[in-house]
Structure formats: structure tokens, C-alpha cells
Amino acid sequence: MIVPWQSLDPQTLNNLIEAFVLREGTDYGEQEISLTEKVAAVHNQLQSGSAVIVYSELHETVDIVPSDRFPREA
């Protein structure tokens, strides 16, 4: 189920994004990027619609994934 990022409390959204960017294996590249910059980048992706928050009822987990994994609604 896609969770609209706008429906989350701002602090909850920030905590969710921080947890996402701090996951092991999410830091790639030659340049070090600060946590603040990473959080801002993910927040921008949510705002632009290029990423979405997904809740799995089966696994009771939340993830942030590229929106192109889901078909566009008519």
C-alpha cells in the first residue's frame, strides 16, 4: 500500500527518511554526502513523485522505493 508522504507528521516523515538513508548499503559514490543532504534529497524525491512510501501489511514494514515500480493511476 502506498502511503502519501503528506499524511505523515513532519517529524515522523523525517525519522522515516533518516532511517532509510542510514540503512547499510545505501551509501554509494566517491563523495561523502551529509545526512542532512541525503534526507533532503529523499524528501525532494517524495515531493516530486519519483519516490513513494510503501507499507507492507504482510511484513509490517515501511520502505521508500522508486515510484516507477508501481503503475500510474488513471
CHARMM-style PDB file with segment names, atoms N, HN, CA, C and O in Angstrom:
ATOM      1  N   MET     1       0.842  -1.159   0.000  1.00  0.00      PROA
ATOM      2  CA  MET     1       0.000   0.000   0.000  1.00  0.00      PROA
ATOM      3  C   MET     1       0.901   1.240   0.000  1.00  0.00      PROA
ATOM      4  O   MET     1       1.832   1.341   0.800  1.00  0.00      PROA
ATOM      5  N   ILE     2       0.615   2.176  -0.901  1.00  0.00      PROA
ATOM      6  HN  ILE     2      -0.141   2.095  -1.551  1.00  0.00      PROA
ATOM      7  CA  ILE     2       1.366   3.430  -0.944  1.00  0.00      PROA
ATOM      8  C   ILE     2       0.801   4.373   0.109  1.00  0.00      PROA
ATOM      9  O   ILE     2      -0.410   4.582   0.191  1.00  0.00      PROA
ATOM     10  N   VAL     3       1.698   4.939   0.912  1.00  0.00      PROA
ATOM     11  HN  VAL     3       2.681   4.769   0.845  1.00  0.00      PROA
ATOM     12  CA  VAL     3       1.316   5.881   1.963  1.00  0.00      PROA
ATOM     13  C   VAL     3       1.675   7.285   1.479  1.00  0.00      PROA
ATOM     14  O   VAL     3       2.847   7.557   1.216  1.00  0.00      PROA
ATOM     15  N   PRO     4       0.696   8.180   1.357  1.00  0.00      PROA
ATOM     16  CA  PRO     4       1.021   9.554   0.942  1.00  0.00      PROA
ATOM     17  C   PRO     4       1.935  10.218   1.976  1.00  0.00      PROA
ATOM     18  O   PRO     4       1.604  10.263   3.161  1.00  0.00      PROA
ATOM     19  N   TRP     5       3.070  10.727   1.533  1.00  0.00      PROA
ATOM     20  HN  TRP     5       3.339  10.691   0.570  1.00  0.00      PROA
ATOM     21  CA  TRP     5       4.014  11.340   2.469  1.00  0.00      PROA
ATOM     22  C   TRP     5       3.399  12.537   3.180  1.00  0.00      PROA
ATOM     23  O   TRP     5       3.780  12.860   4.305  1.00  0.00      PROA
ATOM     24  N   GLN     6       2.444  13.198   2.521  1.00  0.00      PROA
ATOM     25  HN  GLN     6       2.134  12.936   1.607  1.00  0.00      PROA
ATOM     26  CA  GLN     6       1.799  14.375   3.109  1.00  0.00      PROA
ATOM     27  C   GLN     6       0.937  14.024   4.325  1.00  0.00      PROA
ATOM     28  O   GLN     6       0.640  14.886   5.152  1.00  0.00      PROA
ATOM     29  N   SER     7       0.541  12.755   4.425  1.00  0.00      PROA
ATOM     30  HN  SER     7       0.782  12.055   3.753  1.00  0.00      PROA
ATOM     31  CA  SER     7      -0.325  12.339   5.531  1.00  0.00      PROA
ATOM     32  C   SER     7       0.452  12.072   6.820  1.00  0.00      PROA
ATOM     33  O   SER     7      -0.141  11.892   7.883  1.00  0.00      PROA
ATOM     34  N   LEU     8       1.774  12.049   6.720  1.00  0.00      PROA
ATOM     35  HN  LEU     8       2.256  12.195   5.856  1.00  0.00      PROA
ATOM     36  CA  LEU     8       2.597  11.785   7.899  1.00  0.00      PROA
ATOM     37  C   LEU     8       2.954  13.074   8.631  1.00  0.00      PROA
ATOM     38  O   LEU     8       3.135  14.124   8.015  1.00  0.00      PROA
ATOM     39  N   ASP     9       3.051  12.976   9.943  1.00  0.00      PROA
ATOM     40  HN  ASP     9       2.903  12.123  10.443  1.00  0.00      PROA
ATOM     41  CA  ASP     9       3.548  14.087  10.746  1.00  0.00      PROA
ATOM     42  C   ASP     9       4.959  14.421  10.257  1.00  0.00      PROA
ATOM     43  O   ASP     9       5.735  13.506   9.982  1.00  0.00      PROA
ATOM     44  N   PRO    10       5.311  15.700  10.142  1.00  0.00      PROA
ATOM     45  CA  PRO    10       6.637  16.062   9.612  1.00  0.00      PROA
ATOM     46  C   PRO    10       7.801  15.383  10.348  1.00  0.00      PROA
ATOM     47  O   PRO    10       8.769  14.969   9.710  1.00  0.00      PROA
ATOM     48  N   GLN    11       7.721  15.266  11.661  1.00  0.00      PROA
ATOM     49  HN  GLN    11       6.935  15.602  12.179  1.00  0.00      PROA
ATOM     50  CA  GLN    11       8.809  14.614  12.401  1.00  0.00      PROA
ATOM     51  C   GLN    11       8.859  13.118  12.104  1.00  0.00      PROA
ATOM     52  O   GLN    11       9.939  12.538  11.991  1.00  0.00      PROA
ATOM     53  N   THR    12       7.693  12.500  11.978  1.00  0.00      PROA
ATOM     54  HN  THR    12       6.815  12.972  12.069  1.00  0.00      PROA
ATOM     55  CA  THR    12       7.638  11.079  11.623  1.00  0.00      PROA
ATOM     56  C   THR    12       8.235  10.856  10.241  1.00  0.00      PROA
ATOM     57  O   THR    12       9.001   9.915  10.032  1.00  0.00      PROA
ATOM     58  N   LEU    13       7.881  11.730   9.294  1.00  0.00      PROA
ATOM     59  HN  LEU    13       7.259  12.494   9.463  1.00  0.00      PROA
ATOM     60  CA  LEU    13       8.429  11.629   7.937  1.00  0.00      PROA
ATOM     61  C   LEU    13       9.946  11.770   7.968  1.00  0.00      PROA
ATOM     62  O   LEU    13      10.657  10.996   7.325  1.00  0.00      PROA
ATOM     63  N   ASN    14      10.441  12.746   8.707  1.00  0.00      PROA
ATOM     64  HN  ASN    14       9.864  13.374   9.230  1.00  0.00      PROA
ATOM     65  CA  ASN    14      11.880  12.958   8.801  1.00  0.00      PROA
ATOM     66  C   ASN    14      12.569  11.732   9.403  1.00  0.00      PROA
ATOM     67  O   ASN    14      13.612  11.304   8.908  1.00  0.00      PROA
ATOM     68  N   ASN    15      11.996  11.167  10.464  1.00  0.00      PROA
ATOM     69  HN  ASN    15      11.149  11.515  10.867  1.00  0.00      PROA
ATOM     70  CA  ASN    15      12.571   9.976  11.089  1.00  0.00      PROA
ATOM     71  C   ASN    15      12.582   8.792  10.125  1.00  0.00      PROA
ATOM     72  O   ASN    15      13.548   8.030  10.080  1.00  0.00      PROA
ATOM     73  N   LEU    16      11.512   8.643   9.360  1.00  0.00      PROA
ATOM     74  HN  LEU    16      10.727   9.262   9.396  1.00  0.00      PROA
ATOM     75  CA  LEU    16      11.421   7.563   8.382  1.00  0.00      PROA
ATOM     76  C   LEU    16      12.500   7.717   7.313  1.00  0.00      PROA
ATOM     77  O   LEU    16      13.169   6.748   6.954  1.00  0.00      PROA
ATOM     78  N   ILE    17      12.664   8.931   6.810  1.00  0.00      PROA
ATOM     79  HN  ILE    17      12.120   9.718   7.101  1.00  0.00      PROA
ATOM     80  CA  ILE    17      13.673   9.187   5.778  1.00  0.00      PROA
ATOM     81  C   ILE    17      15.073   8.951   6.344  1.00  0.00      PROA
ATOM     82  O   ILE    17      15.913   8.341   5.683  1.00  0.00      PROA
ATOM     83  N   GLU    18      15.330   9.435   7.572  1.00  0.00      PROA
ATOM     84  HN  GLU    18      14.647   9.931   8.109  1.00  0.00      PROA
ATOM     85  CA  GLU    18      16.642   9.219   8.186  1.00  0.00      PROA
ATOM     86  C   GLU    18      16.944   7.730   8.328  1.00  0.00      PROA
ATOM     87  O   GLU    18      18.046   7.287   8.006  1.00  0.00      PROA
ATOM     88  N   ALA    19      15.972   6.959   8.805  1.00  0.00      PROA
ATOM     89  HN  ALA    19      15.077   7.320   9.066  1.00  0.00      PROA
ATOM     90  CA  ALA    19      16.168   5.518   8.954  1.00  0.00      PROA
ATOM     91  C   ALA    19      16.466   4.885   7.598  1.00  0.00      PROA
ATOM     92  O   ALA    19      17.296   3.982   7.500  1.00  0.00      PROA
ATOM     93  N   PHE    20      15.791   5.357   6.558  1.00  0.00      PROA
ATOM     94  HN  PHE    20      15.116   6.091   6.637  1.00  0.00      PROA
ATOM     95  CA  PHE    20      16.004   4.829   5.209  1.00  0.00      PROA
ATOM     96  C   PHE    20      17.425   5.114   4.729  1.00  0.00      PROA
ATOM     97  O   PHE    20      18.098   4.208   4.237  1.00  0.00      PROA
ATOM     98  N   VAL    21      17.892   6.349   4.864  1.00  0.00      PROA
ATOM     99  HN  VAL    21      17.346   7.085   5.264  1.00  0.00      PROA
ATOM    100  CA  VAL    21      19.216   6.698   4.331  1.00  0.00      PROA
ATOM    101  C   VAL    21      20.349   6.151   5.189  1.00  0.00      PROA
ATOM    102  O   VAL    21      21.485   6.065   4.723  1.00  0.00      PROA
ATOM    103  N   LEU    22      20.065   5.783   6.420  1.00  0.00      PROA
ATOM    104  HN  LEU    22      19.142   5.853   6.799  1.00  0.00      PROA
ATOM    105  CA  LEU    22      21.108   5.222   7.285  1.00  0.00      PROA
ATOM    106  C   LEU    22      21.249   3.705   7.147  1.00  0.00      PROA
ATOM    107  O   LEU    22      22.145   3.107   7.743  1.00  0.00      PROA
ATOM    108  N   ARG    23      20.377   3.089   6.372  1.00  0.00      PROA
ATOM    109  HN  ARG    23      19.649   3.575   5.888  1.00  0.00      PROA
ATOM    110  CA  ARG    23      20.475   1.639   6.178  1.00  0.00      PROA
ATOM    111  C   ARG    23      21.811   1.274   5.561  1.00  0.00      PROA
ATOM    112  O   ARG    23      22.349   2.002   4.727  1.00  0.00      PROA
ATOM    113  N   GLU    24      22.329   0.155   5.978  1.00  0.00      PROA
ATOM    114  HN  GLU    24      21.892  -0.437   6.656  1.00  0.00      PROA
ATOM    115  CA  GLU    24      23.587  -0.331   5.420  1.00  0.00      PROA
ATOM    116  C   GLU    24      23.400  -0.610   3.926  1.00  0.00      PROA
ATOM    117  O   GLU    24      22.404  -1.203   3.511  1.00  0.00      PROA
ATOM    118  N   GLY    25      24.360  -0.179   3.144  1.00  0.00      PROA
ATOM    119  HN  GLY    25      25.169   0.303   3.481  1.00  0.00      PROA
ATOM    120  CA  GLY    25      24.295  -0.434   1.717  1.00  0.00      PROA
ATOM    121  C   GLY    25      23.631   0.660   0.908  1.00  0.00      PROA
ATOM    122  O   GLY    25      23.470   0.515  -0.304  1.00  0.00      PROA
ATOM    123  N   THR    26      23.240   1.758   1.552  1.00  0.00      PROA
ATOM    124  HN  THR    26      23.371   1.876   2.536  1.00  0.00      PROA
ATOM    125  CA  THR    26      22.606   2.838   0.794  1.00  0.00      PROA
ATOM    126  C   THR    26      23.571   3.979   0.501  1.00  0.00      PROA
ATOM    127  O   THR    26      23.174   4.982  -0.093  1.00  0.00      PROA
ATOM    128  N   ASP    27      24.830   3.844   0.907  1.00  0.00      PROA
ATOM    129  HN  ASP    27      25.152   3.030   1.389  1.00  0.00      PROA
ATOM    130  CA  ASP    27      25.811   4.908   0.699  1.00  0.00      PROA
ATOM    131  C   ASP    27      26.774   4.496  -0.400  1.00  0.00      PROA
ATOM    132  O   ASP    27      27.655   3.663  -0.187  1.00  0.00      PROA
ATOM    133  N   TYR    28      26.601   5.084  -1.571  1.00  0.00      PROA
ATOM    134  HN  TYR    28      25.886   5.761  -1.744  1.00  0.00      PROA
ATOM    135  CA  TYR    28      27.439   4.763  -2.719  1.00  0.00      PROA
ATOM    136  C   TYR    28      28.042   6.040  -3.269  1.00  0.00      PROA
ATOM    137  O   TYR    28      27.518   7.131  -3.040  1.00  0.00      PROA
ATOM    138  N   GLY    29      29.120   5.909  -3.979  1.00  0.00      PROA
ATOM    139  HN  GLY    29      29.545   5.023  -4.165  1.00  0.00      PROA
ATOM    140  CA  GLY    29      29.710   7.051  -4.648  1.00  0.00      PROA
ATOM    141  C   GLY    29      31.055   7.422  -4.069  1.00  0.00      PROA
ATOM    142  O   GLY    29      31.459   6.934  -3.014  1.00  0.00      PROA
ATOM    143  N   GLU    30      31.736   8.291  -4.779  1.00  0.00      PROA
ATOM    144  HN  GLU    30      31.408   8.687  -5.637  1.00  0.00      PROA
ATOM    145  CA  GLU    30      33.072   8.705  -4.389  1.00  0.00      PROA
ATOM    146  C   GLU    30      33.066   9.849  -3.381  1.00  0.00      PROA
ATOM    147  O   GLU    30      34.029  10.014  -2.632  1.00  0.00      PROA
ATOM    148  N   GLN    31      32.003  10.635  -3.353  1.00  0.00      PROA
ATOM    149  HN  GLN    31      31.221  10.501  -3.961  1.00  0.00      PROA
ATOM    150  CA  GLN    31      31.949  11.786  -2.467  1.00  0.00      PROA
ATOM    151  C   GLN    31      31.094  11.485  -1.244  1.00  0.00      PROA
ATOM    152  O   GLN    31      30.054  10.832  -1.332  1.00  0.00      PROA
ATOM    153  N   GLU    32      31.560  11.978  -0.101  1.00  0.00      PROA
ATOM    154  HN  GLU    32      32.404  12.509  -0.029  1.00  0.00      PROA
ATOM    155  CA  GLU    32      30.802  11.848   1.139  1.00  0.00      PROA
ATOM    156  C   GLU    32      29.666  12.870   1.118  1.00  0.00      PROA
ATOM    157  O   GLU    32      29.882  14.047   0.830  1.00  0.00      PROA
ATOM    158  N   ILE    33      28.467  12.411   1.424  1.00  0.00      PROA
ATOM    159  HN  ILE    33      28.291  11.454   1.658  1.00  0.00      PROA
ATOM    160  CA  ILE    33      27.298  13.292   1.463  1.00  0.00      PROA
ATOM    161  C   ILE    33      26.756  13.274   2.883  1.00  0.00      PROA
ATOM    162  O   ILE    33      26.627  12.207   3.484  1.00  0.00      PROA
ATOM    163  N   SER    34      26.440  14.435   3.420  1.00  0.00      PROA
ATOM    164  HN  SER    34      26.545  15.302   2.932  1.00  0.00      PROA
ATOM    165  CA  SER    34      25.968  14.522   4.797  1.00  0.00      PROA
ATOM    166  C   SER    34      24.569  13.935   4.939  1.00  0.00      PROA
ATOM    167  O   SER    34      23.815  13.838   3.971  1.00  0.00      PROA
ATOM    168  N   LEU    35      24.245  13.551   6.157  1.00  0.00      PROA
ATOM    169  HN  LEU    35      24.858  13.630   6.943  1.00  0.00      PROA
ATOM    170  CA  LEU    35      22.917  13.016   6.447  1.00  0.00      PROA
ATOM    171  C   LEU    35      21.843  14.023   6.068  1.00  0.00      PROA
ATOM    172  O   LEU    35      20.813  13.653   5.505  1.00  0.00      PROA
ATOM    173  N   THR    36      22.078  15.286   6.370  1.00  0.00      PROA
ATOM    174  HN  THR    36      22.915  15.587   6.827  1.00  0.00      PROA
ATOM    175  CA  THR    36      21.110  16.340   6.045  1.00  0.00      PROA
ATOM    176  C   THR    36      20.855  16.410   4.543  1.00  0.00      PROA
ATOM    177  O   THR    36      19.713  16.555   4.107  1.00  0.00      PROA
ATOM    178  N   GLU    37      21.918  16.306   3.760  1.00  0.00      PROA
ATOM    179  HN  GLU    37      22.845  16.188   4.114  1.00  0.00      PROA
ATOM    180  CA  GLU    37      21.778  16.349   2.301  1.00  0.00      PROA
ATOM    181  C   GLU    37      21.038  15.120   1.780  1.00  0.00      PROA
ATOM    182  O   GLU    37      20.215  15.225   0.870  1.00  0.00      PROA
ATOM    183  N   LYS    38      21.333  13.955   2.358  1.00  0.00      PROA
ATOM    184  HN  LYS    38      22.002  13.870   3.097  1.00  0.00      PROA
ATOM    185  CA  LYS    38      20.656  12.734   1.938  1.00  0.00      PROA
ATOM    186  C   LYS    38      19.166  12.797   2.253  1.00  0.00      PROA
ATOM    187  O   LYS    38      18.333  12.430   1.424  1.00  0.00      PROA
ATOM    188  N   VAL    39      18.832  13.268   3.463  1.00  0.00      PROA
ATOM    189  HN  VAL    39      19.508  13.567   4.136  1.00  0.00      PROA
ATOM    190  CA  VAL    39      17.423  13.392   3.858  1.00  0.00      PROA
ATOM    191  C   VAL    39      16.713  14.365   2.928  1.00  0.00      PROA
ATOM    192  O   VAL    39      15.600  14.093   2.479  1.00  0.00      PROA
ATOM    193  N   ALA    40      17.341  15.485   2.637  1.00  0.00      PROA
ATOM    194  HN  ALA    40      18.246  15.706   3.002  1.00  0.00      PROA
ATOM    195  CA  ALA    40      16.740  16.477   1.744  1.00  0.00      PROA
ATOM    196  C   ALA    40      16.515  15.896   0.350  1.00  0.00      PROA
ATOM    197  O   ALA    40      15.487  16.160  -0.273  1.00  0.00      PROA
ATOM    198  N   ALA    41      17.470  15.105  -0.141  1.00  0.00      PROA
ATOM    199  HN  ALA    41      18.305  14.891   0.366  1.00  0.00      PROA
ATOM    200  CA  ALA    41      17.332  14.515  -1.476  1.00  0.00      PROA
ATOM    201  C   ALA    41      16.156  13.549  -1.530  1.00  0.00      PROA
ATOM    202  O   ALA    41      15.393  13.555  -2.497  1.00  0.00      PROA
ATOM    203  N   VAL    42      16.002  12.718  -0.498  1.00  0.00      PROA
ATOM    204  HN  VAL    42      16.622  12.713   0.287  1.00  0.00      PROA
ATOM    205  CA  VAL    42      14.885  11.774  -0.480  1.00  0.00      PROA
ATOM    206  C   VAL    42      13.567  12.525  -0.335  1.00  0.00      PROA
ATOM    207  O   VAL    42      12.577  12.169  -0.975  1.00  0.00      PROA
ATOM    208  N   HSD    43      13.547  13.554   0.496  1.00  0.00      PROA
ATOM    209  HN  HSD    43      14.350  13.843   1.016  1.00  0.00      PROA
ATOM    210  CA  HSD    43      12.327  14.349   0.658  1.00  0.00      PROA
ATOM    211  C   HSD    43      11.936  14.979  -0.678  1.00  0.00      PROA
ATOM    212  O   HSD    43      10.757  15.005  -1.029  1.00  0.00      PROA
ATOM    213  N   ASN    44      12.905  15.480  -1.412  1.00  0.00      PROA
ATOM    214  HN  ASN    44      13.863  15.459  -1.127  1.00  0.00      PROA
ATOM    215  CA  ASN    44      12.636  16.055  -2.740  1.00  0.00      PROA
ATOM    216  C   ASN    44      12.086  15.003  -3.698  1.00  0.00      PROA
ATOM    217  O   ASN    44      11.202  15.295  -4.504  1.00  0.00      PROA
ATOM    218  N   GLN    45      12.610  13.773  -3.612  1.00  0.00      PROA
ATOM    219  HN  GLN    45      13.328  13.535  -2.958  1.00  0.00      PROA
ATOM    220  CA  GLN    45      12.105  12.703  -4.469  1.00  0.00      PROA
ATOM    221  C   GLN    45      10.658  12.366  -4.130  1.00  0.00      PROA
ATOM    222  O   GLN    45       9.860  12.077  -5.022  1.00  0.00      PROA
ATOM    223  N   LEU    46      10.320  12.402  -2.848  1.00  0.00      PROA
ATOM    224  HN  LEU    46      10.968  12.636  -2.124  1.00  0.00      PROA
ATOM    225  CA  LEU    46       8.925  12.163  -2.450  1.00  0.00      PROA
ATOM    226  C   LEU    46       8.024  13.285  -2.963  1.00  0.00      PROA
ATOM    227  O   LEU    46       6.941  13.031  -3.492  1.00  0.00      PROA
ATOM    228  N   GLN    47       8.479  14.519  -2.804  1.00  0.00      PROA
ATOM    229  HN  GLN    47       9.358  14.726  -2.375  1.00  0.00      PROA
ATOM    230  CA  GLN    47       7.688  15.676  -3.254  1.00  0.00      PROA
ATOM    231  C   GLN    47       7.480  15.660  -4.765  1.00  0.00      PROA
ATOM    232  O   GLN    47       6.401  16.000  -5.250  1.00  0.00      PROA
ATOM    233  N   SER    48       8.508  15.267  -5.505  1.00  0.00      PROA
ATOM    234  HN  SER    48       9.385  14.991  -5.111  1.00  0.00      PROA
ATOM    235  CA  SER    48       8.404  15.278  -6.967  1.00  0.00      PROA
ATOM    236  C   SER    48       7.632  14.077  -7.503  1.00  0.00      PROA
ATOM    237  O   SER    48       7.224  14.056  -8.665  1.00  0.00      PROA
ATOM    238  N   GLY    49       7.437  13.083  -6.651  1.00  0.00      PROA
ATOM    239  HN  GLY    49       7.769  13.100  -5.707  1.00  0.00      PROA
ATOM    240  CA  GLY    49       6.721  11.887  -7.092  1.00  0.00      PROA
ATOM    241  C   GLY    49       7.609  10.816  -7.686  1.00  0.00      PROA
ATOM    242  O   GLY    49       7.106   9.804  -8.175  1.00  0.00      PROA
ATOM    243  N   SER    50       8.925  11.011  -7.657  1.00  0.00      PROA
ATOM    244  HN  SER    50       9.334  11.833  -7.260  1.00  0.00      PROA
ATOM    245  CA  SER    50       9.814   9.995  -8.200  1.00  0.00      PROA
ATOM    246  C   SER    50      10.082   8.861  -7.210  1.00  0.00      PROA
ATOM    247  O   SER    50      10.662   7.836  -7.568  1.00  0.00      PROA
ATOM    248  N   ALA    51       9.654   9.056  -5.962  1.00  0.00      PROA
ATOM    249  HN  ALA    51       9.182   9.889  -5.671  1.00  0.00      PROA
ATOM    250  CA  ALA    51       9.743   8.004  -4.942  1.00  0.00      PROA
ATOM    251  C   ALA    51       8.449   8.007  -4.136  1.00  0.00      PROA
ATOM    252  O   ALA    51       7.772   9.029  -4.032  1.00  0.00      PROA
ATOM    253  N   VAL    52       8.118   6.853  -3.570  1.00  0.00      PROA
ATOM    254  HN  VAL    52       8.669   6.023  -3.655  1.00  0.00      PROA
ATOM    255  CA  VAL    52       6.911   6.733  -2.751  1.00  0.00      PROA
ATOM    256  C   VAL    52       7.224   5.930  -1.492  1.00  0.00      PROA
ATOM    257  O   VAL    52       8.180   5.156  -1.448  1.00  0.00      PROA
ATOM    258  N   ILE    53       6.401   6.134  -0.482  1.00  0.00      PROA
ATOM    259  HN  ILE    53       5.625   6.764  -0.518  1.00  0.00      PROA
ATOM    260  CA  ILE    53       6.495   5.370   0.756  1.00  0.00      PROA
ATOM    261  C   ILE    53       5.527   4.200   0.632  1.00  0.00      PROA
ATOM    262  O   ILE    53       4.359   4.381   0.288  1.00  0.00      PROA
ATOM    263  N   VAL    54       6.024   3.001   0.915  1.00  0.00      PROA
ATOM    264  HN  VAL    54       6.973   2.854   1.195  1.00  0.00      PROA
ATOM    265  CA  VAL    54       5.218   1.795   0.762  1.00  0.00      PROA
ATOM    266  C   VAL    54       5.168   1.048   2.092  1.00  0.00      PROA
ATOM    267  O   VAL    54       6.198   0.811   2.724  1.00  0.00      PROA
ATOM    268  N   TYR    55       3.954   0.682   2.506  1.00  0.00      PROA
ATOM    269  HN  TYR    55       3.118   0.874   1.992  1.00  0.00      PROA
ATOM    270  CA  TYR    55       3.766  -0.128   3.699  1.00  0.00      PROA
ATOM    271  C   TYR    55       3.353  -1.527   3.269  1.00  0.00      PROA
ATOM    272  O   TYR    55       2.421  -1.692   2.482  1.00  0.00      PROA
ATOM    273  N   SER    56       4.047  -2.532   3.787  1.00  0.00      PROA
ATOM    274  HN  SER    56       4.805  -2.398   4.426  1.00  0.00      PROA
ATOM    275  CA  SER    56       3.704  -3.921   3.512  1.00  0.00      PROA
ATOM    276  C   SER    56       2.906  -4.460   4.690  1.00  0.00      PROA
ATOM    277  O   SER    56       3.431  -4.616   5.793  1.00  0.00      PROA
ATOM    278  N   GLU    57       1.635  -4.740   4.445  1.00  0.00      PROA
ATOM    279  HN  GLU    57       1.208  -4.613   3.549  1.00  0.00      PROA
ATOM    280  CA  GLU    57       0.802  -5.305   5.502  1.00  0.00      PROA
ATOM    281  C   GLU    57       1.274  -6.709   5.862  1.00  0.00      PROA
ATOM    282  O   GLU    57       1.216  -7.108   7.025  1.00  0.00      PROA
ATOM    283  N   LEU    58       1.732  -7.446   4.879  1.00  0.00      PROA
ATOM    284  HN  LEU    58       1.779  -7.121   3.934  1.00  0.00      PROA
ATOM    285  CA  LEU    58       2.198  -8.809   5.101  1.00  0.00      PROA
ATOM    286  C   LEU    58       3.413  -8.841   6.029  1.00  0.00      PROA
ATOM    287  O   LEU    58       3.460  -9.625   6.978  1.00  0.00      PROA
ATOM    288  N   HSD    59       4.389  -7.985   5.746  1.00  0.00      PROA
ATOM    289  HN  HSD    59       4.351  -7.348   4.975  1.00  0.00      PROA
ATOM    290  CA  HSD    59       5.635  -7.971   6.511  1.00  0.00      PROA
ATOM    291  C   HSD    59       5.659  -6.913   7.607  1.00  0.00      PROA
ATOM    292  O   HSD    59       6.586  -6.874   8.417  1.00  0.00      PROA
ATOM    293  N   GLU    60       4.636  -6.054   7.631  1.00  0.00      PROA
ATOM    294  HN  GLU    60       3.883  -6.086   6.974  1.00  0.00      PROA
ATOM    295  CA  GLU    60       4.550  -4.946   8.587  1.00  0.00      PROA
ATOM    296  C   GLU    60       5.824  -4.103   8.558  1.00  0.00      PROA
ATOM    297  O   GLU    60       6.424  -3.805   9.591  1.00  0.00      PROA
ATOM    298  N   THR    61       6.217  -3.726   7.325  1.00  0.00      PROA
ATOM    299  HN  THR    61       5.729  -3.968   6.486  1.00  0.00      PROA
ATOM    300  CA  THR    61       7.407  -2.906   7.121  1.00  0.00      PROA
ATOM    301  C   THR    61       7.065  -1.693   6.268  1.00  0.00      PROA
ATOM    302  O   THR    61       6.066  -1.675   5.548  1.00  0.00      PROA
ATOM    303  N   VAL    62       7.914  -0.685   6.367  1.00  0.00      PROA
ATOM    304  HN  VAL    62       8.725  -0.699   6.952  1.00  0.00      PROA
ATOM    305  CA  VAL    62       7.775   0.527   5.574  1.00  0.00      PROA
ATOM    306  C   VAL    62       9.060   0.693   4.780  1.00  0.00      PROA
ATOM    307  O   VAL    62      10.152   0.453   5.296  1.00  0.00      PROA
ATOM    308  N   ASP    63       8.928   1.106   3.523  1.00  0.00      PROA
ATOM    309  HN  ASP    63       8.041   1.301   3.104  1.00  0.00      PROA
ATOM    310  CA  ASP    63      10.091   1.319   2.678  1.00  0.00      PROA
ATOM    311  C   ASP    63       9.838   2.521   1.778  1.00  0.00      PROA
ATOM    312  O   ASP    63       8.696   2.934   1.574  1.00  0.00      PROA
ATOM    313  N   ILE    64      10.910   3.068   1.252  1.00  0.00      PROA
ATOM    314  HN  ILE    64      11.837   2.733   1.418  1.00  0.00      PROA
ATOM    315  CA  ILE    64      10.833   4.140   0.263  1.00  0.00      PROA
ATOM    316  C   ILE    64      11.417   3.557  -1.013  1.00  0.00      PROA
ATOM    317  O   ILE    64      12.552   3.082  -1.026  1.00  0.00      PROA
ATOM    318  N   VAL    65      10.639   3.596  -2.079  1.00  0.00      PROA
ATOM    319  HN  VAL    65       9.716   3.983  -2.069  1.00  0.00      PROA
ATOM    320  CA  VAL    65      11.040   2.969  -3.337  1.00  0.00      PROA
ATOM    321  C   VAL    65      10.764   3.902  -4.509  1.00  0.00      PROA
ATOM    322  O   VAL    65       9.959   4.826  -4.391  1.00  0.00      PROA
ATOM    323  N   PRO    66      11.429   3.666  -5.642  1.00  0.00      PROA
ATOM    324  CA  PRO    66      11.132   4.460  -6.840  1.00  0.00      PROA
ATOM    325  C   PRO    66       9.670   4.273  -7.246  1.00  0.00      PROA
ATOM    326  O   PRO    66       9.149   3.159  -7.206  1.00  0.00      PROA
ATOM    327  N   SER    67       9.026   5.342  -7.628  1.00  0.00      PROA
ATOM    328  HN  SER    67       9.449   6.248  -7.661  1.00  0.00      PROA
ATOM    329  CA  SER    67       7.608   5.278  -7.976  1.00  0.00      PROA
ATOM    330  C   SER    67       7.358   4.498  -9.261  1.00  0.00      PROA
ATOM    331  O   SER    67       6.233   4.059  -9.501  1.00  0.00      PROA
ATOM    332  N   ASP    68       8.373   4.318 -10.083  1.00  0.00      PROA
ATOM    333  HN  ASP    68       9.286   4.674  -9.888  1.00  0.00      PROA
ATOM    334  CA  ASP    68       8.158   3.578 -11.328  1.00  0.00      PROA
ATOM    335  C   ASP    68       7.959   2.076 -11.091  1.00  0.00      PROA
ATOM    336  O   ASP    68       7.713   1.335 -12.042  1.00  0.00      PROA
ATOM    337  N   ARG    69       8.058   1.627  -9.860  1.00  0.00      PROA
ATOM    338  HN  ARG    69       8.258   2.229  -9.087  1.00  0.00      PROA
ATOM    339  CA  ARG    69       7.739   0.230  -9.534  1.00  0.00      PROA
ATOM    340  C   ARG    69       6.229  -0.008  -9.482  1.00  0.00      PROA
ATOM    341  O   ARG    69       5.773  -1.149  -9.406  1.00  0.00      PROA
ATOM    342  N   PHE    70       5.462   1.081  -9.523  1.00  0.00      PROA
ATOM    343  HN  PHE    70       5.833   2.008  -9.584  1.00  0.00      PROA
ATOM    344  CA  PHE    70       4.017   0.985  -9.419  1.00  0.00      PROA
ATOM    345  C   PHE    70       3.370   1.606 -10.643  1.00  0.00      PROA
ATOM    346  O   PHE    70       3.826   2.645 -11.122  1.00  0.00      PROA
ATOM    347  N   PRO    71       2.307   0.982 -11.161  1.00  0.00      PROA
ATOM    348  CA  PRO    71       1.631   1.552 -12.331  1.00  0.00      PROA
ATOM    349  C   PRO    71       0.963   2.883 -11.976  1.00  0.00      PROA
ATOM    350  O   PRO    71       0.483   3.081 -10.860  1.00  0.00      PROA
ATOM    351  N   ARG    72       0.948   3.757 -12.925  1.00  0.00      PROA
ATOM    352  HN  ARG    72       1.339   3.596 -13.831  1.00  0.00      PROA
ATOM    353  CA  ARG    72       0.284   5.063 -12.739  1.00  0.00      PROA
ATOM    354  C   ARG    72      -1.206   4.863 -12.617  1.00  0.00      PROA
ATOM    355  O   ARG    72      -1.801   4.055 -13.330  1.00  0.00      PROA
ATOM    356  N   GLU    73      -1.817   5.620 -11.689  1.00  0.00      PROA
ATOM    357  HN  GLU    73      -1.334   6.277 -11.110  1.00  0.00      PROA
ATOM    358  CA  GLU    73      -3.284   5.550 -11.539  1.00  0.00      PROA
ATOM    359  C   GLU    73      -3.943   6.370 -12.624  1.00  0.00      PROA
ATOM    360  O   GLU    73      -3.425   7.412 -13.026  1.00  0.00      PROA
ATOM    361  N   ALA    74      -5.062   5.912 -13.089  1.00  0.00      PROA
ATOM    362  HN  ALA    74      -5.483   5.066 -12.762  1.00  0.00      PROA
ATOM    363  CA  ALA    74      -5.784   6.631 -14.164  1.00  0.00      PROA
ATOM    364  C   ALA    74      -6.517   7.816 -13.633  1.00  0.00      PROA
ATOM    365  OT1 ALA    74      -7.172   8.528 -14.393  1.00  0.00      PROA
TER     366      ALA     74
END
